[in-house]
Amino acid sequence: MIKPGKKTKEWNKAKRILKPAFEKAGITSCELLVSPNCTDFALSWAHGDKRANLTYEELYKLVAVGCVACHGFIEKWPRLKMRAFIKRVIKNRPIQPEINLK
């Protein structure tokens, strides 16, 4: 069995911090709303870029909640379009999750 690498360990840690922060802010449904098949089932974390291209801070800050259908929809977009879209979703939130990286 292959053991998790550095990036996987970082991501697992990030998820343990993101989930309660987003729940506390009341963000518990799809924020993307781009797919005609959008649903609040099977939610995941949608980043503004592939995780391998994210900085440590972006792993926590450049992220939105998305259903599988919407997440898959934006994953097909070019990197810059996806990044701009996620930034716009984050900017338009009525409340931001509090994430302290220190």
VENFEN-V466749 format. One record per residue. SS is DSSP state (h for helix, s for strand, l for the rest). PHI is phi in whole degrees, 0 to 359 (* if undefined). NEAR is the number of other ideal C-beta (glycine too) atoms within 10 Angstrom. Layout:
# VENFEN-V466749
((SS,PHI,NEAR) (SS,PHI,NEAR))
This chain:
# VENFEN-V466749
((l,*,2) (l,276,5) (l,281,6) (l,298,10) (l,272,9) (h,301,7) (h,296,12) (h,294,12) (h,296,11) (h,299,16) (h,294,18) (h,298,10) (h,295,12) (h,300,19) (h,299,13) (h,292,9) (h,269,15) (h,295,19) (h,304,14) (h,293,12) (h,294,15) (h,291,21) (h,297,12) (h,298,11) (l,279,15) (l,82,11) (l,265,19) (l,227,12) (l,220,14) (l,300,24) (l,264,20) (l,279,19) (l,51,11) (l,245,16) (l,265,17) (l,295,7) (l,260,10) (l,303,17) (l,210,13) (l,264,10) (l,261,10) (l,55,11) (s,281,19) (s,216,15) (s,262,17) (s,254,24) (s,261,24) (l,282,23) (l,193,15) (l,297,10) (h,304,15) (h,296,6) (h,262,11) (l,271,20) (l,284,10) (h,303,10) (h,294,10) (h,297,16) (h,303,21) (h,262,20) (h,255,16) (l,257,17) (s,217,24) (s,223,24) (s,272,23) (s,218,28) (s,286,24) (h,301,16) (h,295,17) (h,290,24) (h,299,21) (h,297,14) (h,297,18) (h,284,20) (h,297,12) (l,276,8) (l,284,13) (l,299,8) (h,307,11) (h,293,10) (h,293,11) (h,296,18) (h,298,17) (h,298,13) (h,296,17) (h,297,22) (h,300,13) (h,293,11) (h,300,20) (h,297,16) (h,299,8) (l,273,8) (l,294,13) (l,289,7) (l,217,9) (l,260,13) (l,292,21) (l,272,10) (l,233,16) (l,258,7) (l,270,10) (l,263,2))
